Amino acid sequence: MVLYTSPFPNSFLSVLHSFSWGLIFPCYWLADRLVASFVPTTYEKRQRADDPCYFHALCIIITTPIYLALLAASLPFALIGFLLWSPLQSARRPYIYSRLEDKNHANGASLLTEWKAAGSGKSFCFGSANVCLLPDSLARFNNVFNTQARAKEIGRRIRNGASRPQIKIYIDSPTNTSISAASFSSLVSPQGGDSTGRAVNSGIKRTTSMEYKGDNCGSNNSEDSREDKGGAGEPNEGEENTCIVRINGEDSGHMSDADADTVNGQAHASGPAEPSPEGDTEISKTPNHKQKEGDSGSLDSYSASRESLVKVRVGDGTVDQSTVNNKLLYKASIMKKTSVQKKKHTDETFDHEISAFFPANLDFLCLQEVFDKRAAEKLKEQLHHYFEYILYDVGVYSCHGCCSFKFVNSGLLFASRYPVMDAAYHCYPNGRGMDSLASKGALFLKVQVGSTPQDQRIVGYISCTHLQAIAGDTTVRCEQLDMLQDWLSEFRKSTSSSSTANPEELVAFDVICGDLNFDNCSSEDKLEQQHSLFTYYKDPCRIGPGEDKPWAIGTLLDPEGLYDEEVCTPDNLQKVLESEEGRKGYLVYPSSKNHSSSQKGRKASLKGNGRRIDYMLYTEEGLYLEWKVEVEEFSFITQLAGLTDHLPVAMRLMVSTGEDDP
């Protein structure tokens, strides 16, 4: 299948479309600014708290007539542009495929050789997030603003989080064998050891991060390596930049000099000693762009989470953290998991965490609500520093392909480190209310992730979707889930080049990501909870209809609290969500348990862990029979704190092939 690199089949239609949009844009922009001036966010209200009460009203009185006059003047041009723009949409393609042009930094093809070297299998990491990149006036109804700046910030945070090296620490205690290993990751941090002198008590503690002195993980994965080619390391291969630190508990957790030297050697092997500064620093107007204490999401430095999660239990032994930090070159951010939690989930087969940053070595990213075209371009530019293949501006416009008129696209965006082989998009024809104005649908992708020694292609299928949002539209969402299953089945059949007798392709995974707009605990969503989709696809956070696993938390944040000091940075939000009381204050809860518009002051009446409407599903059906797919890790991510009203989620799958390749 040919992937569409431009929205129109020829340059004449592209030029005509640009001309028509140029006539429409002034009217669109003025209307957007006019509405935005009447919808302040809580952050703006706090900023204006010290101003005289009449000041803002005076500004509106002055600017509103100006906006209205300019809007009236631009309307005739916008009408002409619309008459040209609307019929052109019948020739428009359903997405734009973008591939990194710089061949020196493109390594997607080299990743395909990794499978041959990994005889027992390989892991793949998937991420999904609703980023709320609507036109600014509409985004303000979700209490976020400055869409263009947020788009760039979101892209930079994602690629900075994903491109850091992956570090694994194993802590063994002579008195406790229930937890013998912990896997975690740290952001690249060039800052000095201001926190290396801190000591921690025995047991499970939040720790400062161990210092990492190196570049970002791949030669194509950061602007730093682009500008400093001489100091950059070799391109990534396999599970790149993975450092393994092993701490034994025979001497009460103290690390010997020999162990420290061994770790130092591994640390030096992961990257060069000096980091490069960020090359395209930009001062932003959004509140969360300010550098704050403990802000791991700040993009002008690769600062790691100052207080990250700990995912180890050190029995009766004690660990002198100051000694460890003085001997290691890394700042390690460790995931927190209390002994009570571990005992409660002893039957869990994979790691789970609330993380202050995106997983290291993120392979695939599915985003929703990237509606604004200019924001999509800014986001794409940032993501291309890490992901080589991106599909954006997905959807249809006008009356083409759907029953009702569509003013905006589907909002879906897909990014991948692996080559995309095929792609298809379908629009849900049954959207209602405000959702009917957007071409919400499903994007289906086939990616190549490797090859066998017999030169059989190893492929995977990924579906990204966004369902009807209006509460109570359970029937609509169930119909959309039915269509999703049917379309996915058709896509797999149409793109498969294998036969049972002579398989040319081996399917490694089949994953569905997206904002499904229903949770698994609300009494109003029982119909969706029992949908047949969940009989074919597994939800790592779900026990059954109406019941989530105890560690699963909601992914929908209370918009009113986005800019509170307690949650406005990734680290702060991470801390809050680790506690039940914190979740009650800043997450939206199932409607059956949330009878008033505000959650403040009635925390005791709330049960559960919030509305989890962002899903990562996988299946073991339809894959290569001799292979096994297992969840290795699941994360709820706070790195986009203050930038969106959703928590991103990530899942790492291990595809096991056995001792020998097929």
Secondary structure, 3 states (H helix, E strand, C coil): CCCCCCCCCCHHHHHHHHHHHHHHHHHHHHHHHHHHCCCCCHHHHHHCCCCCHHHHHHHHHHHHHHHHHHHHHHHHHHHHHHHHHHHHHHHCCCCEEEECCCCCCCCHHHHCCHHHHCCCEEEEEEEEEEEEECCHHHHHHHCCCCHHHHHHHHHHHHHHHHCCCEEEEEECECCECCCCCEEEECCCCCCCCCCCCCCCCCCCCCCCCCCCCCCCCCCCCCHHHHHCHHHCCCCCCCCCCEEEEEECCCCCCCCCHHHHHHHHHHHHHHCCCCCCCCCCCCCCCCHHHCCCCCCCCCCCCCCCCCCCCCCCCCCCCCCCHHHHHHHCCCCCCCCCCCHHHHHHCCCCCCEEEEECCCCCCCCEEEEEEECCHHHHHHHHHHHCCCCCEEEECCCCCECCCCCCCECECCCCEEEECCCEEEEEEEECCCCCHHHHHECCEEEEEEEEEEECCCCCEEEEEEEEEECCCCCCCHHHHHHHHHHHHHHHHHHHHHHCCCCCCCCCEEEEEEEEEEECCCCCCCHHHHHHHCCCHHHHCECCCEEECCEECCCCCCCEECHHHCCCCCCCCHHHHHHHHHCHHHHHHHECCCHHHCCCCCCCCCHHHCCCCCCCCEEEEECCCCCCCCCEEEEEEEEEECCCCCCCCECCEEEEEEEECCCCCC
